[in-house]
Amino acid sequence: MTSMDDRVDHARRLLARGGVIPAHPLALSADRQLDERRQRALSRYYLDAGSNGLAVGVHTTQFGIRDAGLFPDVLRISAEAAAEHAEREPVLIAGVIGDTAQAVAEAELAIASGYHAVLLNVASWRDAEESEVLAHCRAVAEVAPVIGFALLPEVGGFHLSFDFWRAFAEIPQVVAIKMAPFNRYRTIDIVRGVVHARAEEHITLFTGNDDHIVLDLLAPFDIPRDGELVRMQVRGGLLGHWSVWTRRAVEQSEWLRDAASGDLVPADALALDSRVTDANGAIYDARNDFAGCIPGCMEVLRRQGLLEGIWCLDPAEALSPGQLAEIDRVYAEHPDLSDDDFVASNLSRWLT
């Protein structure tokens, strides 16, 4: 039996590679049943595109998979696809939610299913004291390596303080943090928390800030501590936005990593930020407070043939008015951000 220390060390090594980790969507048939063939094809697409891993059972996978009894199946399908992938071991991340009993049970299932870490969504604790949230996090960390998640309020999250993030980073089983407050002040609070916990060497930072993806990957953070500056760099992204056009995202991520390692960042790298943010605004439906973010991702995957339709578990979850025209616009204005050619040349194999 693998010890917790070994699990934590292994997860840290895989996550330290950074890179692209797509938040995995859910493939449904027209009668809103799991389409296992297309679910598996999505995982194969992300892995062949060069992603460092998969995040499954997260917001983009739809939280309703729990009530529908699909949570074990979606974990299994992606784990099987990852086992097929011989080039290198992808990091497998399972989203866990709910009260402590539910989150612990989901974390135990994830570890038993071959997952390396859990992305801990504490949205249901928004009315609790931070001390209670920390106790919850520590309980989940007893059964699985934990990735923290700062989620913006517009999609159900809430802001946590610098003191929370410092205490959270001191939990020995914390291996990474996904920063998605869509707020620069709050993002800096998280990085400060990690540095002041003296955890910068073993916690990897991932961006989830869809409005700042490129610049998060380029710009280092200098955090004062004990009269010196401690520098931290975001190493990758765990993003619903990267569930589409993933091959291009991998290429961009590798280029940006090289650019960030030099003393002079090319202007083209900086300018890419506005284009990626513009595309995200359409696909993730920023103008309507992200109401159509999941159907927006599905629409791109439908156009590529990876999904048959954009059906969600909740029939009311659909594209927002005007969102389809916005997706048409960014397709026309930013054709080089799309990986349609890569998908077209591999689709039949992924669907086999």
C-alpha angles and dihedrals in degrees: 000000000000113000122232090245090056091048091051093048092048093048090048092053093050094045094045087070086071113187129121122343113174120211099235119237126215120251113215134177123233090270089055095251123136111276097210095184093056093039088058091044090057091054091048090050094053094047095046089047088064103257117161091229148318133273109208132182091027130126094286090053087056120249089235090079086087095059090041091054092239100117096095092045097052090048091050096048095053092044090053091049090050090051088056091055106094102177097080139332112276118215110246117209124186122200114229126192144168135049121340096270092051095043093048091049091049091048091051090050090049093053091046088051092056100263120149102209143358128237103223113216110192097179092123088061095061093118095047129096115262089244089061092049090052092050088052091050092049091051092053090045089061090070105030143015106267134223113198120227127206104194125189117244094238091074098039104284131112137213121263126200132251088251090056094051092047091053091043092052089054091064103107095221096054107113105170145355128224107212111207109146091120084223126106095209092052092044090055089049089059094049090046089052092054093047095047089049086055088234099124093111096057107028116077118209120223126185122233092165100120092188093056107030100133097041091046087058093046107040120074122213119234109201121186115232128162093347094309136090117248112201122213129179130201103243101195147331135266099197143159086209089063090059084085130052086011097162090058090046090056092050091048092047092053092047092048092049090055091046093050092053093064132075094242121049113209115245089233089061091052092046091053088072095072092048095049090046091050091052091047091051090061100039095041093041097233092169090064096044091265094295091142099038097116096043088045092059090044091052091059091047090047092054089053093050096245091113127037094214144345097256116152128196088249107060089208092062104095143130114301122242108281094011095109091055090049091053089050089052097052090045089056097040099042105032092152091063090064124088096199091131093055092049094046092054094051106029099098091052093049091050093050 
